[in-house]
Amino acid sequence: MSRRNGLLALVVVAGLVAVLTAPARLLGLVIPTEQITLSGFAGTLWRGSASRCLLAVPGGYLHLGSVEWRLQPLSLLLFAPRLQITSGWGQQRLSGKLVVHGGQDISLSDADARFSAGLIQQFAPLALSGDISAQIRSLQVRSGLVTGGEGRLVWERGAWLSPQGLLPLGSYALDFNQQPDRPLIGEVLTLAGPITAQGQAQLTGRAYDLAIDVGSESTMPANLQQALSLLARPIDGGYRLELSGEF
């Protein structure tokens, strides 16, 4: 009997060791590869890293660079892996809590991010520079589309890469909120700078709509006026920019 108990204890210990030291590459078996692509694994399944991470977003893939994670073991029993993640790629940073529900369904919460405004060119034909930071209280993605969320985006030291050179614009914020089964609504606010902007942005599935009033407390640069005249209509004190399309 003692030999049998000893053998059983040995099997249990070996099983625990195997689970606790499970290699990080096994994470690829429990996350949807059509939503998140990882390579260059190191560490364990529970606390590991990958040297390259791509996140599918409307319009393409967002390169997150290297990523580190901590996985809550009990979340695997619920078939919804729950991870605390941090990533970095040059000046680009991201941290937050991620829940993978399966397929193209993920949830992000308590997230902070920072990236170059140049990334916007991947998804919209806008030649912009500056830094964008994000504080995301919650964000739900279902079937690859944003279906709910709340947070703030801030565009700092924004500038337009005009044919005549770099044109400083200012710093702006977008406070967004989306209730279940409703469009995502964002309010555009001016924080600082010579060019003012205020209005609303809306995202419904892959379709976006922008309606923003652009003005200036002084004379607006001629090249900016010329560019806006091609995209916007004149209003008192500036221009009204209205854009719509799909990612």
C-alpha positions as CSV (number, residue, x, y, z in Angstrom):
1,M,0.0,0.0,0.0
2,S,2.8,2.4,0.9
3,R,4.5,1.7,-2.4
4,R,1.3,2.4,-4.3
5,N,0.8,5.7,-2.4
6,G,4.3,6.6,-3.1
7,L,3.9,6.0,-6.8
8,L,0.7,8.0,-6.8
9,A,2.4,10.9,-5.1
10,L,5.2,10.7,-7.6
11,V,2.8,10.9,-10.5
12,V,1.0,13.8,-9.0
13,V,4.2,15.7,-8.4
14,A,5.4,15.0,-11.9
15,G,2.1,16.2,-13.2
16,L,2.3,19.4,-11.3
17,V,5.8,20.0,-12.4
18,A,4.8,19.4,-16.0
19,V,1.9,21.9,-15.7
20,L,3.9,24.5,-14.0
21,T,6.8,24.3,-16.5
22,A,4.6,24.1,-19.6
23,P,6.4,25.9,-22.4
24,A,5.2,29.4,-23.5
25,R,4.5,28.2,-27.0
26,L,1.5,26.3,-25.8
27,L,-0.2,29.7,-25.5
28,G,-0.6,29.5,-29.3
29,L,-3.0,26.6,-28.8
30,V,-5.4,28.5,-26.6
31,I,-5.6,31.9,-28.4
32,P,-7.2,32.6,-31.8
33,T,-4.5,32.8,-34.3
34,E,-6.8,34.8,-36.7
35,Q,-6.9,37.5,-34.0
36,I,-3.4,37.4,-32.4
37,T,-0.2,36.1,-34.0
38,L,2.8,35.3,-31.8
39,S,6.3,34.0,-32.5
40,G,9.7,33.7,-30.7
41,F,8.4,32.2,-27.5
42,A,10.3,32.1,-24.2
43,G,9.4,31.2,-20.6
44,T,6.4,29.3,-19.5
45,L,2.7,29.2,-20.4
46,W,1.8,31.0,-17.2
47,R,4.6,33.6,-17.3
48,G,6.2,34.0,-20.7
49,S,7.1,36.2,-23.6
50,A,7.1,36.4,-27.4
51,S,9.5,38.4,-29.5
52,R,6.9,39.3,-32.1
53,C,3.1,39.9,-31.7
54,L,0.6,41.0,-34.3
55,L,-3.0,42.0,-33.4
56,A,-5.7,41.9,-36.1
57,V,-7.6,45.2,-36.2
58,P,-10.1,46.7,-38.8
59,G,-8.0,47.4,-41.9
60,G,-5.0,45.2,-41.2
61,Y,-2.6,44.1,-38.4
62,L,-1.1,46.2,-35.6
63,H,2.5,45.3,-34.8
64,L,2.9,45.2,-31.0
65,G,6.5,44.1,-31.0
66,S,7.7,42.0,-28.1
67,V,5.1,41.0,-25.5
68,E,5.2,39.6,-22.0
69,W,2.2,38.0,-20.2
70,R,1.0,36.4,-17.0
71,L,-1.8,33.9,-17.5
72,Q,-4.4,33.1,-14.8
73,P,-4.5,29.3,-14.7
74,L,-8.2,29.0,-13.7
75,S,-9.3,31.0,-16.7
76,L,-8.4,28.1,-18.9
77,L,-11.0,26.0,-17.2
78,L,-13.6,28.6,-18.4
79,F,-12.2,28.5,-22.0
80,A,-11.5,32.2,-21.8
81,P,-7.8,32.8,-21.2
82,R,-7.2,35.9,-19.0
83,L,-3.8,37.6,-19.3
84,Q,-2.0,40.6,-18.0
85,I,0.1,41.8,-20.9
86,T,2.8,44.4,-21.6
87,S,4.4,45.0,-25.0
88,G,6.9,47.3,-26.5
89,W,8.2,48.2,-30.0
90,G,10.5,51.2,-30.1
91,Q,8.6,54.1,-28.5
92,Q,5.3,52.1,-28.9
93,R,3.9,50.8,-25.6
94,L,0.9,48.8,-24.5
95,S,-0.2,47.3,-21.1
96,G,-3.5,46.0,-20.0
97,K,-5.7,43.0,-19.2
98,L,-6.8,40.8,-22.0
99,V,-9.5,38.1,-22.1
100,V,-9.7,35.8,-25.2
101,H,-13.2,34.5,-25.7
102,G,-12.4,32.6,-28.8
103,G,-12.3,33.2,-32.6
104,Q,-12.1,36.9,-33.2
105,D,-13.6,37.8,-29.8
106,I,-11.5,39.5,-27.2
107,S,-11.9,42.0,-24.3
108,L,-9.4,44.6,-23.2
109,S,-9.6,46.5,-19.9
110,D,-7.5,48.9,-17.8
111,A,-5.2,49.5,-20.7
112,D,-2.7,52.2,-21.5
113,A,-1.0,52.6,-24.8
114,R,1.2,54.9,-26.7
115,F,2.1,54.9,-30.4
116,S,3.0,57.1,-33.3
117,A,0.2,58.9,-35.2
118,G,1.9,57.6,-38.4
119,L,0.2,54.3,-37.8
120,I,-3.1,55.9,-38.7
121,Q,-2.0,55.8,-42.4
122,Q,-2.4,52.0,-42.2
123,F,-6.2,52.5,-41.8
124,A,-7.0,55.9,-43.3
125,P,-5.4,58.2,-45.9
126,L,-4.2,60.8,-43.5
127,A,-0.6,62.1,-43.5
128,L,-0.2,62.9,-39.8
129,S,2.6,63.0,-37.2
130,G,2.8,63.3,-33.4
131,D,2.1,60.8,-30.6
132,I,-1.2,59.2,-29.6
133,S,-1.8,57.9,-26.1
134,A,-4.8,55.8,-25.1
135,Q,-6.4,55.1,-21.7
136,I,-9.0,52.4,-22.3
137,R,-11.3,51.5,-19.4
138,S,-12.9,48.7,-21.5
139,L,-13.0,47.5,-25.1
140,Q,-14.9,44.6,-26.5
141,V,-14.2,43.1,-29.9
142,R,-16.6,40.5,-31.4
143,S,-16.0,38.9,-34.8
144,G,-13.2,41.3,-35.3
145,L,-15.4,44.4,-34.8
146,V,-15.6,46.8,-31.9
147,T,-18.9,46.3,-30.1
148,G,-18.5,48.2,-26.8
149,G,-16.0,50.3,-24.9
150,E,-15.1,53.4,-23.0
151,G,-11.9,55.5,-22.9
152,R,-9.9,58.4,-24.2
153,L,-7.4,59.0,-27.0
154,V,-5.1,61.9,-26.9
155,W,-3.1,63.2,-30.0
156,E,-0.1,65.2,-28.7
157,R,1.9,67.6,-30.7
158,G,-0.2,66.8,-33.8
159,A,1.1,67.9,-37.2
160,W,0.1,67.5,-40.8
161,L,2.7,66.4,-43.3
162,S,1.8,68.8,-46.0
163,P,3.5,68.9,-49.5
164,Q,5.2,72.1,-48.2
165,G,6.5,70.5,-45.1
166,L,5.5,69.8,-41.5
167,L,2.6,72.0,-40.3
168,P,2.0,72.0,-36.5
169,L,-1.7,71.7,-35.5
170,G,-2.0,71.2,-31.8
171,S,-3.1,68.6,-29.2
172,Y,-6.5,67.0,-29.2
173,A,-8.6,64.4,-27.3
174,L,-11.2,61.9,-28.3
175,D,-13.5,60.7,-25.5
176,F,-15.3,57.6,-26.7
177,N,-18.1,55.5,-25.4
178,Q,-20.1,52.6,-26.9
179,Q,-23.1,50.8,-25.4
180,P,-23.9,47.3,-26.4
181,D,-25.5,47.1,-29.9
182,R,-25.0,50.8,-30.4
183,P,-22.4,52.8,-32.5
184,L,-19.2,53.9,-30.9
185,I,-19.4,57.7,-30.4
186,G,-16.4,59.9,-29.9
187,E,-16.3,63.6,-28.9
188,V,-13.4,65.6,-30.3
189,L,-11.9,68.3,-28.1
190,T,-9.0,70.7,-28.5
191,L,-6.5,70.7,-25.7
192,A,-3.9,73.2,-27.1
193,G,-2.5,74.6,-30.3
194,P,-3.1,77.1,-33.0
195,I,-5.7,75.0,-34.9
196,T,-8.9,74.2,-33.1
197,A,-11.1,71.2,-33.7
198,Q,-14.3,70.0,-32.2
199,G,-17.0,67.6,-33.3
200,Q,-18.0,64.0,-33.3
201,A,-16.7,60.7,-34.7
202,Q,-18.8,57.5,-35.0
203,L,-17.9,53.9,-35.7
204,T,-20.5,51.3,-36.7
205,G,-19.0,48.0,-37.5
206,R,-16.4,48.8,-40.2
207,A,-18.0,52.1,-41.2
208,Y,-16.8,55.4,-39.8
209,D,-18.2,58.9,-40.0
210,L,-16.4,62.1,-39.0
211,A,-18.0,65.6,-38.6
212,I,-15.4,68.1,-37.2
213,D,-15.3,71.8,-37.3
214,V,-11.8,73.1,-37.8
215,G,-10.8,76.7,-37.1
216,S,-8.1,79.0,-35.8
217,E,-7.9,81.9,-33.4
218,S,-5.7,83.7,-35.9
219,T,-5.2,83.5,-39.6
220,M,-5.1,79.9,-40.8
221,P,-2.0,79.0,-42.8
222,A,-2.8,79.2,-46.6
223,N,-1.6,75.7,-47.4
224,L,-3.9,74.3,-44.6
225,Q,-6.8,76.3,-46.0
226,Q,-6.1,75.0,-49.5
227,A,-6.0,71.4,-48.2
228,L,-9.2,71.8,-46.2
229,S,-11.0,73.4,-49.2
230,L,-10.6,70.1,-51.0
231,L,-12.1,68.0,-48.2
232,A,-14.3,70.4,-46.3
233,R,-16.9,73.1,-46.8
234,P,-16.4,76.7,-45.5
235,I,-18.3,77.7,-42.4
236,D,-18.1,80.8,-40.2
237,G,-14.7,80.9,-38.6
238,G,-13.3,77.9,-40.5
239,Y,-14.2,74.7,-42.2
240,R,-16.5,71.7,-41.5
241,L,-14.8,68.4,-42.3
242,E,-17.0,65.4,-43.0
243,L,-15.5,62.1,-43.9
244,S,-17.1,58.6,-44.1
245,G,-15.9,55.2,-45.3
246,E,-15.0,51.7,-44.2
247,F,-11.9,50.1,-42.8
